Amino acid sequence: RVPQVQPRAEELSELYRELSQHPGLSTACLGPDLTTQYGGKYCSLYTEWSQRDLARAENIKFCRQYLIFHDGASIVYSGPAGTCSEIKEELLSRESPSGMLKAVLRKVPGKEKEKEKQFLEVWDQNRKVKSIDLTALDKHGSVYDDDQFGCLAWSHSETHLLYVAEKKRPKAESFFQSKAPELGTSDEDMGHPKKEDAPVKVGSPHPGSAGGWLCGCGVDQTVPQGEQFVYHEDWGETLSTRSVPVLCVLDIEGNSISVLEGIPEHLSPGQAFWSPEDTGVVFVGWWHDPFRLGLRHCTNRRSALFYVDLTGGRCELLSEDTRAVWSPRLSPDGCRIVYLENNVLGPHQQCSQLRMYDWYTKHTSTVLEAVPRQAWGAFPGIYCGALPGMCWAADSRRILLDTAQRSQQDVFVVDTATGTTTSLTADSPQGSWSVLTIDRDLLVARFSTPSCPPMLKVAVLPAAGHEAQTQWICLQDAPPVPGISWGIRTLQPPPEQEHPQYGGLDFDAILMRPSEGRAGQKPPLVVMPHGGPHSVFTAGWMLYPAALCRVGFAVLLVNYRGSLGFGQDSVASLPGNVGTQDVHDVQLCVERVLQEEMLDASRVALVGGSHGGFLACHLIGQFPDTYHACVVRNPVVNIASMVATTDIPDWCLTETGLPYKPDALPDPAQWTEMLHKSPIRYVDQVRAPVLLMLGEDDRRVPPKQGLEYYRALKARGVPTRLLWYPGNNHALAGVEAEADGFMNMALWLLKHLQC
């Protein structure tokens, strides 16, 4: 018998309610140093957390503040100040360089039939000093609050704010629109501005030329006819409301908003900040010709670093224009910009280079190259979606970053002058570490493990050469969840499964298992390969695996070859081998774990999303005797039918091992190869009951993929059930969908594994 698994929905829902209440830690901000009457220094630490509210079916944000007393070399005392409070309707917020002001972008529900509004607020230490209705000013569309393009950047003089918004579109009308000429129309009604705003000065000379570098006008044209239904491209999954971003500047004193001009029309700007001395704006520009591809989780899109000079409107290229760049960060002394760089196209996630641009010499250097092979004790390479917003040490020489190191995530300090790296978490507990911020060498980080929800850690960064002596202090503890034990194991593929070009690669898996239960009992096993395929499970807190473990299942999280954190060779080994190499890695791992651990080999199930769903569907078709139940979320089922409907057609060709060209026409040989590597090919062998969960708004793996599999299974008499989640995209991360998904997944596994 397996450990007693409670099949009752009430007990499952109570367990999920308990575990889903653990909050996630999202941001941290350190206030300015203050001095006590006895000469001691202290500062405030502002943190933002998110938590699922099942009763309201939404994610809520709340803040908590702490006090940190330090002597510059170590933390003397730290502790919470007051209780938590919910943050309502805040989309973005940013402290000014001095810490004396704070800017907030807030959404305000419209009254009666009015649309939702956006306000830009400025707060000082005592009150709100500005509240500007951006919607009423009508200079642009919605402000971007995403982390792909969005920013809210203070000028160094603290007189101006920079942000990204959707370009204003002219109102369009029908060819048959009724006119009322006798009533008259004002210029403004016709889309003409009453009066153009004067260009704004940001501590720089007046532009002089008419219009200058900032345009304060609305859209200067008559209302066009026949434009109502023109298609506007967007940037795909989670960015469907992002089409044409523009950089906007708020003059705080003058209460005026202007749109930055001079950016080439073939670029979409974002991730912007003020240049040294406020002479201009630095931004990342993404090419959108010939058409936009999905950008979320795609660090391989052609992009470069640019500078727009505010005195003349000149746009200058700062990096190579044949690469993919993101996450530019300016040093405290205003002399250097570090940023991440990848190859264009190829795998969506890769081992990245760290590059540095010297503002005054205009020289670009490579601080860290991509790492071909990960070796213990050596720097593993950079695999991260972004650098921390504040990543520079006070010396303007060292930066802090976190990156996957095999199946862990660790914090490293990088000396940009020498390229040397030092782990700040090597002697700390195994798990997943993330840098939240560093300011004046006070370092704030998040730490979690598969059995321990996120906790808040602080440290003082030691002097150069002594970083390994970093002493972490826990500021907000999270007690471990009882009943879960876990470990990481490494596997080597057999000789016949070695890659001919990239031999000698190994891979990892994280095994979580119930630590409670009567001796001698064998728990059932749930196998979870990750999506991507170029992503990684790090040994951090994950709600679904933890909850399944508490229900009584062992959970195997497989980082097959192609995962991040194992070197660029591992990433490069998978394209052209999906459906074989990754499938065999997972199957090898399952067979090995069943041999070596006390697990019930007659009760093994698969759970996977996206490429993890692709692997789950492959495995139940290629190894039907191993698996007895399957749950997939937005799975890739047929690469050949996906290529024409996804926001990332390049993925379909790249992972199949084919070159991608935007102007390529459909090719029967390529379609055959895509179909050959797809799980739909093995559907005749499937016997395990399959539960499908699909997001109606998924642009990455459109729900037609799951429907195709559902119909194929139904036609073959395989027990199958489909859950359809409106208002949810690829991640199925809506609070209601996530909770319902867990309940249905757990009940499906309990039923079909006969627990």
N, C-alpha and C positions, 0 to 999 in steps of 0.2 A: 504493500500500500504506500501511496505517496503521502506527504504531510497533509493533514486535514485542511483542505482548501474550502473556505466558506462560499458556497455558490449564491448565497442570497444577495440580491441587488442592494438591499438596505445596508448590509455590512460593507459591501464594496463602495457604495456611495459615501459612507461615513469615513472609510479609509482615504478615499480620494479627497474628500473635503479637508481632512486633517493635513495631508501632505501638500495639497495645493495652496495651503495658507502660508507656507514658507516663502517669504518675500525674496525677490531678486534685487541685487544692488547694481544700480545703473551708472550713477555719476557721483563725483565728489569734487568739492571746491574749497580751497583753503583761503581764509580771510587774512587781512594784513596782520603783521606782528604787533602786539601791544605790550606795554611794559607795566608791571605791577609797581606799587609804591616801594617794594623792597628790591626792585631791580630785575626781577625774573621776567622772562619773555613767555607770552602765550598767544595763541591764535584760535580762531573758531574753525571748525570743519563742518561744512554743510554737505549732506549726502542726500541723494534721491534714490528711492526704492520703488519697485513695482510689485503688486500683489493681485492675485485673481480674487475677484469678489463674485462668488457664485450666485448670491442672491440677486445682485444687480446685473449679472452676466456681462461683466466688463473688467478690464484691467484697470486698477486704480494706481495712482502715484502718490507717494507721501514722502515728506522730508523729515530728517532728524539731524540735530546739531550736536556737536561734541566740542569740548575744550581740550587743547593740547598744550601743556606746559613743557618747554624745552630749553636747553642751554646752547643750542647750535650744534652740539655733538651727539646728544642723546635726548630721549624723551623722558622727562622727569615725572610727569603725571598726565594721564589722559582719562577722560570719562564723558558720559553723555550729559547734555545740558537740556533739561526739559523733556517733554514727551513728543511723540510723532504727531504730525498734522498732515491732512490730505492736501494735495496740490490739485487745484481744479482748473481745467481748461487751458493750462499752460502748454504751448507747443514748443517753444524754445526759450531759453534764458541764458544770460551771459553776464558775468561780473566784469566791470571795467578794469583796466590795468592797475589802477591804484587800489581797487577793492572798495572804493567809496560809493560807486553807483552800480546799478544792476539794470539790464535791459530785459524785458519780457515780451514775447509774442504770445498774445492770448486770443483764443477764439471765444466769441460771445454768441449764444443762440439768438437768432432773429426773432423779433416780436411778431406775433400773429403769422402772416404769410411771408414775412421778410426772410431773405437768405441769411445764413450764418455770417457773422462779421469777424474781421480780424483787427485787433488793436495792437499797436506797438507802445509799450509803456516804459518809462524810465523811473526808477526808484532811487532815492538816496537812503541814508541810514535811518531816516525818521518817517518818511512818507513817500507817496507816489507823486512825482513832480511833473510828469508828462503822461498824457494818454491820447494817442493819435489814432483816429479811425481810418485805417488804411483802405477799407472797402469804400467809404464815402469819398476819399480823395481820388479813387479811380485812376491811378497812374499805371497800374499793372493788375494782373490777376492775383490768384492766391499766392501767398508766401510759401516757399518750400520749407518744410520742417523735417525732411528726411536727412539721413546721414550720407546720401550719395552726392547730392548737389548742395544741400542746405548749409547755411552758415548764419551767424549773427556776430559780427566782428566790430569791436570798438576801434575807432582811430586812436593813435597813441596820445593825441591831444584831448581825447574823451569828449569831442564836440560833435562827432558824426558816427553813425552806425551804418554798416554795410550788410546787405542780405540779398538773397536770391528769390525771385518770384517768377511766375508765369507771365510771359509777355501779353500785354493787353491786346485782345482781338477786337477788330471793329464789329459793331453790331451789323448783322446781315438781315436782309428782308426779302420777302417773296417778290417775284416779278408782278404778282397780282395784289400787292399790298395796297389797301385803300389809302388815298392821299386826302389831306384836308388843307389845300394850299391857302384857302381863304382865311384860315386861322393864323397863318404865318409860322415860320420856324426860325428859331434863333440859330446862330452859328453853333452854339454848344450842343443843341439838339441834333445837329447834323454831324456831330463827331468832331467839330472844330473846337479847340480850346478858346476860352475867352481871352486869355493872356498867357504868354509863355513865361514860366518862372525863370528868373535869372540864374545863371550857372552858380554852383556853390563853390566856395573856396574852402579848402581844408588845409590851412597852414601853408598854402602855396600861392604863387602869383595868379592874378586873374587870367583865365584862359585867353581872353582877348578876342578870339575868333567868334563869329556869330554861332550860337548854338553850343560851341565849345565841346567839351568832353561829356557834359551831362545834359540830358534833355529833360526838361520839366513838363513837356507837353503830353497831351493825350494822343490818340491816334488821329493824325491830320489827314482825313479824307472823308468824302461823302459816304453815306451809307450804301454799301455795295448791294447789288441785286444778284441773285443766283449763287450766293456764297453760303447759303444756309447749311447745306449738306456736304460741304467740302470735307474730305477726310484729313484729319490732322494726325500725323504719326506721333507715337509716344515711345517712352523708354521701357515698356514691357512690364513684367511681373513686379508688383507693388509700386510701380511708377507710372501707372496708366493715366494719371492726371498731369504728368510732366511731359511737355512737348517742346516749347521754346523758352528756356530759362533766360532771364535778364538779370544783370547786377543792378541793385538799387541802393541809393544812399539817402539816409535821413539826416538832415541838418537839424540837430536837436534844438538849438537856439532859435533858428528861423522857422521851425515847424514845417519845413518844406521837404518834399520827396522828389528825387530826380532819378532818372534811368540812365545808367552809364552807356555812352555810345563809344564807337571805335572798335568794338569786338567783331572780328570777321564773321560773315553770315554763315559760313560752313561749320562754325563751332558752337557748342552748347557749354556755357561757362558754369562753374560751381566751385565749392571748397575755397572760397576767396578770403583774403585778408589784406590789411593795409601794409604797404611797403614801408621800409624804414623812413622816418621823418614825414610820413603821410604824403609822399610825393605822388603816389599812385596806388594801384591795386594789383596784387598778384592773384592769379586764379588758375585752376585746371580747366582746360578746354577739351571737350570730347568732339571728335569729328562725327558728323551725322550724315555724311554723304557716302554712298548713294541713298541709303536709308538707315533708319535707326534699328539697332539690334537691342535685345534685352540687356540691361546694365547691372541689375541686382546680382551680386555674387559673381560678377564677371570682371575680373581684374586684368583682362586681356584685350580691352577695347582701345583702339588708337586714341591717344590723348597726349597732351604736352602741357608744360608749365609756361604761362604767359604773364607779361607785365603791361598794364595800361598806364601810361604817363598822364597824369591829370593836367599838366600844363599845356600839353599839345595834342593829347588824344592819340598819341602813337602807341600801337600795340606791338610788343616785342616778344619774340620767342626766346625762352630761357633754357629749354631742354631740347633734346633731339625730338624731331617730329615724326619718327617712324616707330615709336615705342608706346607703351601704355604706362602712364604715371598717375599717382594719386597720393593723398595724405601729405601735402607740403606743410612744414612746420618751421617757423622763424625763430632763430635763437634769441635769448633775452638781450644780447648786446646788438641785435639787429644786423649782424654781419653775415649770417649763413642761413640757408634753407636746406633742410633735409627732406627727402621724399622717397617713396617706394617706386620701383620700376620693374615692369615685366615685358616679356615678348608680346607682340600683337598676335592675336588669334592663337591657335593651339589650345591646350588645356585651359579651362576658365580660371583655375587657381593653380599657381605655380610656386616654386621657391623664388622669392623676389630678391632683387638687388636693393641695397640702400645707397642712394646717391646724395651728393651735397653740392649746392651751388653757392659760391662765394659772391656776395652782393657787390663788393667793391672791386675785386679782380675779375669778375665775370667768368671765373674758372669753375668747371664742373669736375668733380672727382667721384670715384666709386669707393665708398667706405667699406661695404661688404658685398662680395660676389655671391651668386647662387651657389649652394653647397651640393655637389653631386651625390655624396653618400654621407649619411648620418653616422657619426662615431661617438660612443659614450665618452664623456669628458671633454668633447669638443663642441663648438657652437653648431647647432643643428641646421642653421639657415633660418630665413624669415618666412613664416607662413601666417600672415595675419591680414584681416580685412582692412585694418587702418592702424596707424600709429596713434598713441594716446594724444588727445587734444593738447595737453601740456606734457611734453616729453623731455624737455631740455633740463639738464642740471644747471645750477647757478653759475658754473664756470663757462657756460656757452661752448663747452667742448665735448661733454659727455651727453648721451641721450639714453633714455630708458624705453624698453619695449618688452612685450610678452610674445611668446611664440610657442607653437607646438613642438615638443621634443619627444618624438615617438608618441606614446599614448598619454603623455603628461603635457601640461602647459606651464612654462617657467618664465621668470623675469630675468632679463639680462641688461647689463649696462654696457654701452658701446662707446669706446673712445674714438671720436670721429677723426682725430688727427693720426692715429696709428692703426685703427681698424681692430684693436684688441677688444675682446668680449669677456665679460665675467658674469657668471650666474649669481644672482642674489638669493636664489631659493634652493641651491644645491643641497644645503644641509638642513632644509626645512622638510616638513612632512610631505610625502608623495601626494600629488593631486593636481588641481588646476588653479594656477595663479594668473591674475590679470592686473595690469597697472591702471589705476583710475586717474591719478594725477601726480605730478611732482611740482612743487613750488618752493623756492628758497631751500632746496634740498630736503624738504619734508616730503616723504613718499607715502602715497596712499594706495592700497591694493585690495583686491578681493581674492578670497581663497575658498575652495570647496572641494569635496570628494564625492564619490558615488553614494556614500552613506551620510554625508554631512552637508547641509544646505549652506549657502554663501555666508561668509563672515567677513568682517571689516578688519584690515590689518594696517598698521602704520609703522614707519621706520624713519630714521635719519640716514640719508645717503652718506657713507663715510668718504673721506678724502680719496682722490685718485690713487690707485694702487692698493687701497685697503677695503675695496668694496665687498670682498668675500666675508668681511666681519659684520655685515649688516645684521642688526638685531630687530626682529619683527615683534611688534606688540599687538595683541588682539584687543581691539577697541569695542567690537560688538560680536560676542560669541554666539554660535549657533550649536546647540548640543547635537551630537550624532543621532541619527534615527536608529532606534534599536532594531535588531533582527536582520541586519544586512552585513555580510562580510564580502570582501572583494579582493581581487589581485589581478596583476597583469602577467600574461604569459607570452613568450616569443616562439614563433614557429618558422621552420625552414621548409620551403616546398621541396618535394622529391625531385631527383635529377631530371626526370622526364617532363616536369612542369616548370623547369627553369626557363627564363627568358633568354633567347639566343644572344641578344645584344647586351642585356643587363643581367648577367648571371650573378649569383651570390646574394640576391636581395632576400631579406627576411621580412616578417610582419608580426603584428601583435594582436592580441585580443584581451579584453577586460571581462573577467568572469565575476558576476555578482551572484551570490547565493544566499538563501535564507539561513541565518545562523541559529535560528530556533527551530525546534522540532525534535521528535523522538529519535534517539540514536538508531542507526541502521536503515532509516527511511531514505528513499531516493526521490528527490524532487523532480518534477518534469522540467524540461529545458525549453526556453524561448530564445531563438537565435535572431539577432538584430544586426544586419549589415547596414552601414551608414549610406546616405545618399551622396550625390556630387557628380561623379564618383570621387573627385579630388577634394575631399574634406577629411575629417578625422573625428573619432570619438576621443576626447581627452577625459582623464579621470576626474571629472567634476560632477556636480549635482545635476541629475536629469530626472524629471518627474516620473515619466512613464516607466523606465526601468526600475526606479526605486519602489514605485507602487506595485509593480508586478512581483518584485522580490518579496514585498510584505504580504502579498496574497499567497505566496508559497512557491513561486516559480524561481528556478535559476535562470539568469539572463546572460547571454553571451554576446558581447558587443565586438564585432570583428573589424579590425583595421587592415583589410586586405592590401596587397601590393597595388600602388596607385594612390594610397592615402597620403595626406600631407604629414610632414614632420619626420619623414624617413629619408629625405634627400631628393633632389630633382630627378635622379635616375629612376627612383620608384614611381614618381609621377609620370615620367616619360614611358615607362614600361607598359602602361595600360592601354592607351589609344591604339586601336586595331586589334585588341585582345579582349574587349568586353564580351561577356557571355561565355568566356572560357577561363581565362586567367583568374578573374575575380571570383567566378563561380567555384572553381576548383580550390581556391584559397579558403573560401568559407566552408566548403564541404570537408576539406582536410582538417580544418580547425574543429568542426563539429565531431568528426570521427575521433580525433585525438582526445578531445575533452570527455567524450563518452567512454573512452577506454580508461582514462586516468582518474576520473572523478566519480564519486558516488552519485550518479544521475540515472534517471529512468529512460533508457534508450527507446522504450516503446511509447513514450510520450514526449515527442519533440515537435515544436511548432516554429513557424517563421513569422516575423513582424518586420515590415520595412516600408519606407516612404521614398518616392522619387526613384533614384537609381538603386536605393535599398529595396524598393518594391520590384524593380526590374530584376534584381538578383533573387528575391524571394520567388517570383514567378518562374524564373529559370530553374531554381533548385527543386521546386515541387514537380517540375516537368522532367528534369534530367535525373533526379534521384527520388522517385516517387515512394520508394520503400522506407526512406528515412523520416519523412515528415507527415504529420497527421492532422495538421490544421495550419491555416495561413491567413494573415491579416495584412492588407496592403493599402497604403495611403497614396493617392495620386501616382500610381506606378507608370513607368515607361514600359509599354507592352509591345509596341511595333514601331521601331525607329523609322521605317519607311513611310508609315502613314503620319508620323509625328512631324517629319521635316517640313511639311508645308503649312503647319498650323501653329507651331511653337514660336515664341519670341526669340529663341536661340537656335535657328537652323544650323548654324556653324557647329554646335555641339553634336548634332546627329552625324555629321560627316567626320568631324575630328575623332570622336570616340570610336567610330567604325573603322578609322584608319585611312580616311579619304581626305584629299585636300578640299578646303572650302574657298569658293570664289563667289562674290555677290551676284555676278552675272551668269553663273553656271545654269544651264538648263537641266531638267530632269533627265537622268540617264538610266536605262534599264539595268545595266550592269551594276551601277551603284545601288539602285533600289534592291536588287537581288542580294547584294552584300549586306545591306542594312537589315533586310528581312531575315537573312541567314543568322545574324547575331542577336535576333530578338526572341524574347521568351514565347511569343505566340507560336513559334515554330514547334514548340514541345507540348502544346496544349492537349494533344491526343493522349499523352501519358499521365496527365494530372488526375489524381484521385482524392487529394486532400481537400476538405471543404474550405472555400475561400470567402472571406469578408472583404469587400472593397469599400473604401471611404474616398469620396471625390469632392473637391472644392469647385463649385460652379464657376467661380471667377478665376480659376487657375490659367494663367497665360503661359506658364513654363511647360507643364505637361498637361495639355488641355484635357478636360474630363472625357472627351471622346475616346482617349486611350483606354481608360478603365471600362467604358461602355463596350468597347470592342472585345475586351477580355471577358466581361460579364456575359455577353451574348454567345461567345465561343464556348464558355463553360456550361451555360444553360443548354445549348444545343447538344452537349455531350453528357448531360445528366449529372454533372458534378454539383453537389450542394453549394449554392452561392447566394450571397446577400449583398445588396448595394445600398450604401448610405450616401445621400446627396446633400451637401451643405451649401445652401445659398449664402452669398455675402462673404464667402471664404475663398482665399486664393491657395497658392501651392502649399504653404506651410500648415494649413488647417489650424491656425493659431488663435482663432476667435475663442473666447472663454467658453462659450456654450458648445461649440464644435469640439474643442479639446476635451471637455468634460464628458460629453456624450460619446466621443470617440473612445475614451478610456473605458467607459462602462461597457460599451458594445464589444470592444476588443477583449476585455477580461471575461465577459460572459461567453463569448464565442470560444475562447481558449478552454475555459472550464468545461464547457459542454462537449467539445469535440476531442479533448484529451481525457475525457471521462474522469475528471477530478472530483 
